[in-house]
Amino acid sequence: MFFFDLFLFALINADAQTPLFSIQLARVLSAWTPNISAALVLLALLFGSPAVRRTMLMLLLSMATAWAITRLIRWGFPAPRPFQLEMGTLWVQHGGRASFPSQHASGAFALAMALALGVTRHRKALVVLGFAAAIGICWSRVHLGVHFPSDVIAGALVGSIGAVIVWNATFWLRRRRYLRAVPHIKKLRLRLRTQ
């Protein structure tokens, strides 16, 4: 837990005076946004153009990378959830697994960042929607009492960094293969010309 967690958690976590609409919205964002996102990614993989399918595969690889990084951090630094410390109000049933960083936040931001890195400039609305959904998920996890603010902030960073790592590694590998192939192609052309 960080120095700002107590103040921000008390500010964001829903209590008995919070309107029911706000709690229901947080439940929907927390539970349904990942499922809807998964369905849309699956549809894009099945019916999208080759470029869209490549972007979706990179998106899934980014999310898998963020998941692995999150699991490693949780294993190395297990942190309790607010309700385990008897803080705030828990509005959904949840297990007592480690909370830092947030798995929901890391996956959501990996998806949003992968979209930002892979979507063409004509589909900026999709990128804005991805980041809006990711921010909504982060808010909902704190609002429902499942995470501290530092958990979702760390998850957002892990997800974003995971996507950047995947995209940069892929670019580097493509470029390296291309650079290795160029001298061989030039030699082959020279041999064909001389024969």
CYANA upper distance limits for C-alpha pairs under 8 A (distance plus 0.5 A):
  1 MET  CA      5 ASP  CA      6.78
  1 MET  CA     79 ALA  CA      8.27
  1 MET  CA    148 PHE  CA      8.06
  1 MET  CA    150 SER  CA      7.54
  2 PHE  CA    150 SER  CA      7.25
  4 PHE  CA      8 LEU  CA      6.70
  5 ASP  CA      9 PHE  CA      6.12
  5 ASP  CA    148 PHE  CA      6.56
  5 ASP  CA    149 PRO  CA      6.28
  5 ASP  CA    150 SER  CA      6.84
  6 LEU  CA     10 ALA  CA      6.58
  7 PHE  CA     11 LEU  CA      6.75
  8 LEU  CA     12 ILE  CA      6.58
  8 LEU  CA    149 PRO  CA      7.10
  9 PHE  CA     13 ASN  CA      6.07
  9 PHE  CA     88 GLY  CA      8.28
  9 PHE  CA    142 VAL  CA      7.22
  9 PHE  CA    143 HIS  CA      8.49
  9 PHE  CA    148 PHE  CA      6.47
  9 PHE  CA    149 PRO  CA      6.75
 10 ALA  CA     88 GLY  CA      7.45
 12 ILE  CA    139 TRP  CA      8.22
 12 ILE  CA    142 VAL  CA      6.89
 12 ILE  CA    143 HIS  CA      5.79
 13 ASN  CA     88 GLY  CA      7.05
 13 ASN  CA     89 THR  CA      7.48
 13 ASN  CA    142 VAL  CA      6.20
 13 ASN  CA    143 HIS  CA      4.51
 13 ASN  CA    144 LEU  CA      6.60
 13 ASN  CA    145 GLY  CA      6.16
 14 ALA  CA     18 THR  CA      6.05
 14 ALA  CA     23 ILE  CA      7.44
 14 ALA  CA     88 GLY  CA      8.38
 14 ALA  CA     89 THR  CA      7.22
 14 ALA  CA    143 HIS  CA      5.76
 14 ALA  CA    144 LEU  CA      6.81
 14 ALA  CA    145 GLY  CA      7.87
 15 ASP  CA     88 GLY  CA      7.92
 15 ASP  CA     89 THR  CA      6.62
 18 THR  CA     22 SER  CA      7.49
 18 THR  CA     23 ILE  CA      7.92
 19 PRO  CA     23 ILE  CA      7.43
 20 LEU  CA     24 GLN  CA      6.63
 21 PHE  CA     25 LEU  CA      6.53
 22 SER  CA     26 ALA  CA      6.73
 23 ILE  CA     27 ARG  CA      6.74
 23 ILE  CA     91 TRP  CA      8.21
 23 ILE  CA    143 HIS  CA      7.95
 23 ILE  CA    144 LEU  CA      7.56
 24 GLN  CA     28 VAL  CA      6.70
 25 LEU  CA     29 LEU  CA      6.64
 25 LEU  CA    140 SER  CA      8.43
 26 ALA  CA     30 SER  CA      6.47
 26 ALA  CA    136 GLY  CA      8.40
 26 ALA  CA    137 ILE  CA      8.21
 26 ALA  CA    139 TRP  CA      8.07
 26 ALA  CA    140 SER  CA      4.90
 26 ALA  CA    141 ARG  CA      7.97
 26 ALA  CA    143 HIS  CA      7.29
 26 ALA  CA    144 LEU  CA      7.29
 27 ARG  CA     31 ALA  CA      6.45
 27 ARG  CA     92 VAL  CA      8.24
 27 ARG  CA    140 SER  CA      7.41
 27 ARG  CA    144 LEU  CA      7.92
 28 VAL  CA     32 TRP  CA      5.84
 28 VAL  CA     33 THR  CA      7.64
 29 LEU  CA     33 THR  CA      5.69
 29 LEU  CA    133 ALA  CA      8.33
 29 LEU  CA    136 GLY  CA      6.99
 29 LEU  CA    137 ILE  CA      6.17
 29 LEU  CA    140 SER  CA      6.94
 30 SER  CA     34 PRO  CA      7.91
 30 SER  CA    137 ILE  CA      5.93
 30 SER  CA    140 SER  CA      6.34
 30 SER  CA    141 ARG  CA      7.04
 31 ALA  CA     35 ASN  CA      7.79
 32 TRP  CA     36 ILE  CA      6.53
 33 THR  CA     37 SER  CA      6.49
 33 THR  CA    133 ALA  CA      7.63
 33 THR  CA    137 ILE  CA      8.00
 34 PRO  CA     38 ALA  CA      6.62
 34 PRO  CA    104 HIS  CA      8.48
 34 PRO  CA    108 ALA  CA      8.03
 35 ASN  CA     39 ALA  CA      6.79
 36 ILE  CA     40 LEU  CA      6.74
 37 SER  CA     41 VAL  CA      6.66
 38 ALA  CA     42 LEU  CA      6.64
 39 ALA  CA     43 LEU  CA      6.68
 40 LEU  CA     44 ALA  CA      6.64
 41 VAL  CA     45 LEU  CA      6.64
 41 VAL  CA     56 MET  CA      6.85
 42 LEU  CA     46 LEU  CA      6.74
 43 LEU  CA     47 PHE  CA      6.40
 43 LEU  CA     48 GLY  CA      7.90
 44 ALA  CA     48 GLY  CA      5.14
 44 ALA  CA     52 VAL  CA      7.25
 44 ALA  CA     53 ARG  CA      6.95
 44 ALA  CA     56 MET  CA      7.55
 45 LEU  CA     52 VAL  CA      7.85
 45 LEU  CA     53 ARG  CA      5.43
 45 LEU  CA     56 MET  CA      6.81
 45 LEU  CA     57 LEU  CA      8.22
 46 LEU  CA     53 ARG  CA      8.27
 48 GLY  CA     52 VAL  CA      5.90
 48 GLY  CA     53 ARG  CA      6.30
 49 SER  CA     53 ARG  CA      6.65
 50 PRO  CA     54 ARG  CA      6.67
 51 ALA  CA     55 THR  CA      6.81
 52 VAL  CA     56 MET  CA      6.68
 53 ARG  CA     57 LEU  CA      6.66
 54 ARG  CA     58 MET  CA      6.72
 55 THR  CA     59 LEU  CA      6.54
 55 THR  CA    114 ALA  CA      8.16
 55 THR  CA    115 LEU  CA      7.93
 55 THR  CA    118 GLY  CA      6.13
 55 THR  CA    119 VAL  CA      7.88
 56 MET  CA     60 LEU  CA      6.68
 57 LEU  CA     61 LEU  CA      6.65
 58 MET  CA     62 SER  CA      6.52
 58 MET  CA    114 ALA  CA      7.48
 58 MET  CA    166 VAL  CA      7.76
 58 MET  CA    167 TRP  CA      7.69
 59 LEU  CA     63 MET  CA      6.75
 59 LEU  CA    110 ALA  CA      7.73
 59 LEU  CA    111 LEU  CA      6.25
 59 LEU  CA    114 ALA  CA      5.63
 59 LEU  CA    115 LEU  CA      7.49
 59 LEU  CA    163 ALA  CA      7.87
 60 LEU  CA     64 ALA  CA      6.65
 60 LEU  CA    111 LEU  CA      8.14
 61 LEU  CA     65 THR  CA      6.62
 61 LEU  CA    163 ALA  CA      8.45
 61 LEU  CA    166 VAL  CA      7.50
 62 SER  CA     66 ALA  CA      6.69
 62 SER  CA    110 ALA  CA      6.25
 62 SER  CA    111 LEU  CA      7.65
 62 SER  CA    114 ALA  CA      7.23
 62 SER  CA    159 GLY  CA      8.10
 62 SER  CA    162 GLY  CA      6.10
 62 SER  CA    163 ALA  CA      4.94
 62 SER  CA    164 VAL  CA      8.41
 62 SER  CA    165 ILE  CA      8.42
 62 SER  CA    166 VAL  CA      6.27
 62 SER  CA    167 TRP  CA      8.42
 63 MET  CA     67 TRP  CA      6.56
 63 MET  CA    106 SER  CA      8.14
 63 MET  CA    107 GLY  CA      5.84
 63 MET  CA    110 ALA  CA      5.74
 63 MET  CA    111 LEU  CA      6.86
 63 MET  CA    159 GLY  CA      7.50
 63 MET  CA    162 GLY  CA      7.76
 63 MET  CA    163 ALA  CA      7.67
 64 ALA  CA     68 ALA  CA      6.70
 65 THR  CA     69 ILE  CA      6.74
 65 THR  CA    162 GLY  CA      6.02
 65 THR  CA    163 ALA  CA      8.03
 65 THR  CA    166 VAL  CA      8.08
 66 ALA  CA     70 THR  CA      6.53
 66 ALA  CA    106 SER  CA      6.48
 66 ALA  CA    107 GLY  CA      6.97
 66 ALA  CA    110 ALA  CA      7.06
 66 ALA  CA    158 VAL  CA      6.42
 66 ALA  CA    159 GLY  CA      5.46
 66 ALA  CA    161 ILE  CA      8.27
 66 ALA  CA    162 GLY  CA      5.39
 66 ALA  CA    163 ALA  CA      7.90
 67 TRP  CA     71 ARG  CA      6.63
 67 TRP  CA    103 GLN  CA      7.29
 67 TRP  CA    106 SER  CA      7.56
 67 TRP  CA    107 GLY  CA      7.31
 67 TRP  CA    159 GLY  CA      8.50
 68 ALA  CA     72 LEU  CA      6.76
 69 ILE  CA     73 ILE  CA      6.77
 69 ILE  CA    158 VAL  CA      7.59
 69 ILE  CA    162 GLY  CA      8.27
 70 THR  CA     74 ARG  CA      6.60
 70 THR  CA    100 PHE  CA      8.38
 70 THR  CA    101 PRO  CA      6.62
 70 THR  CA    102 SER  CA      8.11
 70 THR  CA    103 GLN  CA      7.12
 70 THR  CA    106 SER  CA      7.91
 70 THR  CA    155 GLY  CA      7.95
 70 THR  CA    158 VAL  CA      7.53
 71 ARG  CA     75 TRP  CA      6.52
 72 LEU  CA     76 GLY  CA      6.66
 73 ILE  CA     77 PHE  CA      6.30
 73 ILE  CA     78 PRO  CA      8.23
 73 ILE  CA    100 PHE  CA      7.92
 73 ILE  CA    101 PRO  CA      7.82
 74 ARG  CA     78 PRO  CA      5.50
 74 ARG  CA     79 ALA  CA      7.86
 74 ARG  CA     98 ALA  CA      6.49
 74 ARG  CA     99 SER  CA      7.70
 74 ARG  CA    100 PHE  CA      6.48
 74 ARG  CA    101 PRO  CA      7.40
 77 PHE  CA    100 PHE  CA      8.16
 78 PRO  CA     98 ALA  CA      5.53
 78 PRO  CA     99 SER  CA      7.73
 78 PRO  CA    100 PHE  CA      7.43
 79 ALA  CA     98 ALA  CA      5.59
 79 ALA  CA     99 SER  CA      6.15
 79 ALA  CA    100 PHE  CA      6.23
 80 PRO  CA     84 GLN  CA      6.52
 80 PRO  CA     85 LEU  CA      7.53
 80 PRO  CA     96 GLY  CA      8.01
 80 PRO  CA     97 ARG  CA      8.03
 80 PRO  CA     98 ALA  CA      6.13
 80 PRO  CA     99 SER  CA      6.53
 80 PRO  CA    100 PHE  CA      8.46
 81 ARG  CA     85 LEU  CA      7.30
 81 ARG  CA     96 GLY  CA      7.55
 81 ARG  CA     97 ARG  CA      8.32
 81 ARG  CA     98 ALA  CA      7.32
 81 ARG  CA     99 SER  CA      6.05
 81 ARG  CA    146 VAL  CA      6.86
 81 ARG  CA    147 HIS  CA      6.34
 81 ARG  CA    148 PHE  CA      7.62
 82 PRO  CA     86 GLU  CA      6.83
 82 PRO  CA     87 MET  CA      5.61
 82 PRO  CA     88 GLY  CA      7.24
 82 PRO  CA    145 GLY  CA      7.00
 82 PRO  CA    146 VAL  CA      7.07
 82 PRO  CA    147 HIS  CA      6.79
 82 PRO  CA    148 PHE  CA      7.00
 83 PHE  CA     87 MET  CA      5.82
 83 PHE  CA     88 GLY  CA      7.20
 83 PHE  CA     89 THR  CA      7.57
 83 PHE  CA     90 LEU  CA      6.85
 83 PHE  CA    145 GLY  CA      7.44
 83 PHE  CA    146 VAL  CA      7.70
 84 GLN  CA     96 GLY  CA      7.61
 88 GLY  CA    145 GLY  CA      6.81
 89 THR  CA    144 LEU  CA      7.74
 89 THR  CA    145 GLY  CA      6.10
 90 LEU  CA    144 LEU  CA      6.21
 90 LEU  CA    145 GLY  CA      5.05
 90 LEU  CA    146 VAL  CA      6.96
 91 TRP  CA    144 LEU  CA      5.51
 91 TRP  CA    145 GLY  CA      7.00
 92 VAL  CA    144 LEU  CA      7.16
 92 VAL  CA    146 VAL  CA      8.35
 94 HIS  CA    146 VAL  CA      7.84
 99 SER  CA    103 GLN  CA      8.48
 99 SER  CA    147 HIS  CA      6.92
 99 SER  CA    151 ASP  CA      6.91
100 PHE  CA    150 SER  CA      8.17
100 PHE  CA    151 ASP  CA      5.25
100 PHE  CA    152 VAL  CA      8.38
100 PHE  CA    154 ALA  CA      7.76
100 PHE  CA    155 GLY  CA      8.11
101 PRO  CA    105 ALA  CA      8.42
101 PRO  CA    106 SER  CA      8.01
101 PRO  CA    150 SER  CA      8.15
101 PRO  CA    151 ASP  CA      4.96
101 PRO  CA    152 VAL  CA      6.78
101 PRO  CA    153 ILE  CA      8.23
101 PRO  CA    154 ALA  CA      5.72
101 PRO  CA    155 GLY  CA      5.23
101 PRO  CA    158 VAL  CA      8.40
102 SER  CA    106 SER  CA      6.69
102 SER  CA    147 HIS  CA      7.66
102 SER  CA    151 ASP  CA      5.59
102 SER  CA    152 VAL  CA      5.61
102 SER  CA    154 ALA  CA      7.61
102 SER  CA    155 GLY  CA      5.32
103 GLN  CA    107 GLY  CA      6.64
103 GLN  CA    155 GLY  CA      6.93
104 HIS  CA    108 ALA  CA      6.58
104 HIS  CA    137 ILE  CA      7.57
104 HIS  CA    138 CYS  CA      7.97
104 HIS  CA    155 GLY  CA      7.99
105 ALA  CA    109 PHE  CA      6.52
105 ALA  CA    134 ALA  CA      7.13
105 ALA  CA    137 ILE  CA      7.10
105 ALA  CA    138 CYS  CA      6.07
105 ALA  CA    152 VAL  CA      5.94
105 ALA  CA    153 ILE  CA      8.22
105 ALA  CA    155 GLY  CA      5.28
105 ALA  CA    156 ALA  CA      5.80
105 ALA  CA    159 GLY  CA      7.72
106 SER  CA    110 ALA  CA      6.45
106 SER  CA    152 VAL  CA      8.18
106 SER  CA    154 ALA  CA      8.29
106 SER  CA    155 GLY  CA      4.59
106 SER  CA    156 ALA  CA      5.53
106 SER  CA    157 LEU  CA      7.68
106 SER  CA    158 VAL  CA      6.15
106 SER  CA    159 GLY  CA      4.51
106 SER  CA    160 SER  CA      7.93
107 GLY  CA    111 LEU  CA      6.70
107 GLY  CA    155 GLY  CA      8.34
107 GLY  CA    159 GLY  CA      6.36
108 ALA  CA    112 ALA  CA      6.73
108 ALA  CA    130 GLY  CA      8.36
108 ALA  CA    133 ALA  CA      7.92
108 ALA  CA    134 ALA  CA      5.28
108 ALA  CA    137 ILE  CA      7.89
108 ALA  CA    156 ALA  CA      8.11
108 ALA  CA    159 GLY  CA      7.64
109 PHE  CA    113 MET  CA      6.33
109 PHE  CA    131 PHE  CA      7.52
109 PHE  CA    134 ALA  CA      6.12
109 PHE  CA    155 GLY  CA      8.19
109 PHE  CA    156 ALA  CA      5.79
109 PHE  CA    157 LEU  CA      8.22
109 PHE  CA    159 GLY  CA      5.35
109 PHE  CA    160 SER  CA      6.03
110 ALA  CA    114 ALA  CA      6.44
110 ALA  CA    156 ALA  CA      8.22
110 ALA  CA    158 VAL  CA      8.29
110 ALA  CA    159 GLY  CA      4.51
110 ALA  CA    160 SER  CA      5.60
110 ALA  CA    161 ILE  CA      8.22
110 ALA  CA    162 GLY  CA      6.91
110 ALA  CA    163 ALA  CA      5.79
111 LEU  CA    115 LEU  CA      6.70
111 LEU  CA    130 GLY  CA      7.61
111 LEU  CA    159 GLY  CA      8.20
111 LEU  CA    163 ALA  CA      8.18
112 ALA  CA    116 ALA  CA      6.73
112 ALA  CA    127 VAL  CA      6.93
112 ALA  CA    130 GLY  CA      5.12
112 ALA  CA    131 PHE  CA      5.74
112 ALA  CA    134 ALA  CA      7.36
112 ALA  CA    160 SER  CA      8.41
113 MET  CA    117 LEU  CA      6.65
113 MET  CA    131 PHE  CA      8.26
113 MET  CA    159 GLY  CA      8.18
113 MET  CA    160 SER  CA      6.04
113 MET  CA    163 ALA  CA      6.55
113 MET  CA    164 VAL  CA      8.02
114 ALA  CA    118 GLY  CA      6.47
114 ALA  CA    160 SER  CA      8.46
114 ALA  CA    163 ALA  CA      5.95
114 ALA  CA    164 VAL  CA      8.04
114 ALA  CA    167 TRP  CA      8.27
115 LEU  CA    119 VAL  CA      5.94
115 LEU  CA    126 LEU  CA      8.09
115 LEU  CA    127 VAL  CA      6.26
115 LEU  CA    130 GLY  CA      7.80
116 ALA  CA    124 LYS  CA      8.46
116 ALA  CA    127 VAL  CA      5.89
117 LEU  CA    164 VAL  CA      8.43
117 LEU  CA    167 TRP  CA      8.01
119 VAL  CA    123 ARG  CA      6.81
119 VAL  CA    124 LYS  CA      7.89
119 VAL  CA    127 VAL  CA      7.97
120 THR  CA    124 LYS  CA      7.86
123 ARG  CA    127 VAL  CA      7.65
124 LYS  CA    128 VAL  CA      6.84
125 ALA  CA    129 LEU  CA      6.58
126 LEU  CA    130 GLY  CA      6.62
127 VAL  CA    131 PHE  CA      6.82
128 VAL  CA    132 ALA  CA      6.54
129 LEU  CA    133 ALA  CA      6.58
130 GLY  CA    134 ALA  CA      6.73
131 PHE  CA    135 ILE  CA      6.59
132 ALA  CA    136 GLY  CA      6.56
133 ALA  CA    137 ILE  CA      6.65
134 ALA  CA    138 CYS  CA      6.81
135 ILE  CA    139 TRP  CA      6.70
136 GLY  CA    140 SER  CA      6.58
137 ILE  CA    141 ARG  CA      6.76
138 CYS  CA    142 VAL  CA      7.24
138 CYS  CA    152 VAL  CA      6.06
138 CYS  CA    153 ILE  CA      8.41
139 TRP  CA    143 HIS  CA      6.48
140 SER  CA    144 LEU  CA      6.43
141 ARG  CA    145 GLY  CA      6.95
141 ARG  CA    146 VAL  CA      5.92
141 ARG  CA    147 HIS  CA      6.19
141 ARG  CA    152 VAL  CA      8.23
142 VAL  CA    146 VAL  CA      6.37
142 VAL  CA    147 HIS  CA      5.48
142 VAL  CA    148 PHE  CA      6.39
142 VAL  CA    149 PRO  CA      6.78
142 VAL  CA    152 VAL  CA      8.36
147 HIS  CA    151 ASP  CA      6.47
147 HIS  CA    152 VAL  CA      7.51
148 PHE  CA    152 VAL  CA      7.52
149 PRO  CA    153 ILE  CA      6.70
150 SER  CA    154 ALA  CA      6.42
151 ASP  CA    155 GLY  CA      6.59
152 VAL  CA    156 ALA  CA      6.52
153 ILE  CA    157 LEU  CA      6.85
154 ALA  CA    158 VAL  CA      6.59
155 GLY  CA    159 GLY  CA      6.51
156 ALA  CA    160 SER  CA      6.60
157 LEU  CA    161 ILE  CA      6.46
158 VAL  CA    162 GLY  CA      6.38
159 GLY  CA    163 ALA  CA      6.81
160 SER  CA    164 VAL  CA      6.81
161 ILE  CA    165 ILE  CA      6.55
162 GLY  CA    166 VAL  CA      6.78
163 ALA  CA    167 TRP  CA      6.66
164 VAL  CA    168 ASN  CA      6.44
165 ILE  CA    169 ALA  CA      6.38
166 VAL  CA    170 THR  CA      6.56
167 TRP  CA    171 PHE  CA      6.63
168 ASN  CA    172 TRP  CA      6.50
169 ALA  CA    173 LEU  CA      6.58
170 THR  CA    174 ARG  CA      6.62
171 PHE  CA    175 ARG  CA      6.57
172 TRP  CA    176 ARG  CA      6.47
173 LEU  CA    177 ARG  CA      6.64
174 ARG  CA    178 TYR  CA      6.69
175 ARG  CA    179 LEU  CA      6.62
176 ARG  CA    180 ARG  CA      6.64
177 ARG  CA    181 ALA  CA      6.66
178 TYR  CA    182 VAL  CA      6.78
179 LEU  CA    183 PRO  CA      8.09
180 ARG  CA    184 HIS  CA      8.00
181 ALA  CA    185 ILE  CA      6.69
182 VAL  CA    186 LYS  CA      6.72
183 PRO  CA    187 LYS  CA      6.71
184 HIS  CA    188 LEU  CA      6.63
185 ILE  CA    189 ARG  CA      6.68
186 LYS  CA    190 LEU  CA      6.74
187 LYS  CA    191 ARG  CA      6.73
188 LEU  CA    192 LEU  CA      6.71
189 ARG  CA    193 ARG  CA      6.67
190 LEU  CA    194 THR  CA      6.74
191 ARG  CA    195 GLN  CA      6.83
